[in-house]
């Protein structure tokens, strides 16, 4: 089978993961689709987020390929870069740009096993539910308050949502990345139902029944209505679009956002997000530089806010940075075995390729092979407004912990 | 804008020619509209009432369906506080609508195009007042340029 793999905009993690495709295919890897010379393909695999300017390249690919597969959340629903849709960046899912039947392989990172199956025309199994696979159990109680992820997870086996963390597991499929296994509520990159974000919004808002909501008299006819004033409910979830529409904003049926833009997609992704979400987002979209990017963001805040970090944490982070170099070298050479070795070593320390275990102050869950967890597990911190910088990253947060400016210098 | 033919009837449109969807609960919401009708009270003809068992069953996905299919504004009408026939359905929907309002504001749109109201089945003017409020808010949102239609 002749397969073309095309990397459009954004992070190149899925493009790199497609190295692991099994043998028996004649694979053409194209990292600059606009200058692709063309040719007949059985299957075209599209990765990365898509803008209207990519339409001509996509049309050319569509005309010369039999089947088209969107691989990874960026191509299927806009992905984490799709958060910039809030600020007027017209990011599209592949299915709205190409008038052709598209097979979607969701996930951030997209699973290469599902891609392999999709090449043979198999639709990814959408029957698996994360809640069925998750070891935590629900308490079926309304929440009194919502917890922003600023405290260490105490490791008991109660459902994240029942503890007040917003976990998208209700509307997601179980996956290889398994963020819940790294002390991180599910990000929701593999939806199990149609319209996952609005349904999760409904579910979580229902759970918040005991959180106070402001009402006022209508003044007409003498009954009550919902008030416009901010209340405990809106303070509980400071960033609804980022927490619930993390991967699906462009595919959510909301019109193109009109919030003010900072001028580039990367900054627009980050502005308005709470500080505790930053390392999780950088882990998702940093591509082959995600480790250094994430550590820059984490260390900027640690240094600026005066958070103490243990020696063991520093050593583990240095280990991760060395592994990132190995990963980049493996991908540059197209070496499948080296890529496998590097990713499994990263998964061991950072939990998964989205670096769910990397956090402010240390790591969230015990790392296999290291007994004394107190050496590297600590990340309770308070929000301190201010400007933080480290390495290539400069950002500023306000007193409620929301990012108001974000820039990253590209090397 | 949804054509009146698509709605299966030929209702004369009012001067604004708006398209407003109102989800009204089986008990107080629809009851108040019925009472308003019996008392020959007038309310805007651009309102389409969607009957639901309880306002607690109105999901954000349903509200988005309405907005994405051409509604200018959506109102949800449930029972008065403490009077919900399904314990607390009206409160649950208020929480959802409030979160959606915050989402719309974050996206740079107006939060005035959706709201949750309460009504009393025995008093038609409560439903009529709610419709008036929906229209007033919609006009405010249009002035600000915050509706979904450009």
Interface residues (C-beta under 8 A of the other chain):
Chain A: X86 X87 X195 X198 X199 X201 X202 X204 X205 X206 X208 X209 X211 X213 X214 X215 X218 X219 X220 X221 X222 X223 X224 X225 X226 X228 X231 X233 X234 X237 X239 X240 X241 X244 X245 X252 X253 X254 X255 X257 X258 X259 X260 X272
Chain B: X59 X60 X61 X64 X68 X80 X81 X88 X91 X92 X94 X95 X96 X97 X98 X99 X100 X101 X102 X103 X106 X107 X108 X109 X111 X112 X115 X116 X117 X118 X119 X120 X123 X125 X126 X127 X128 X129 X130 X132 X133 X148 X150
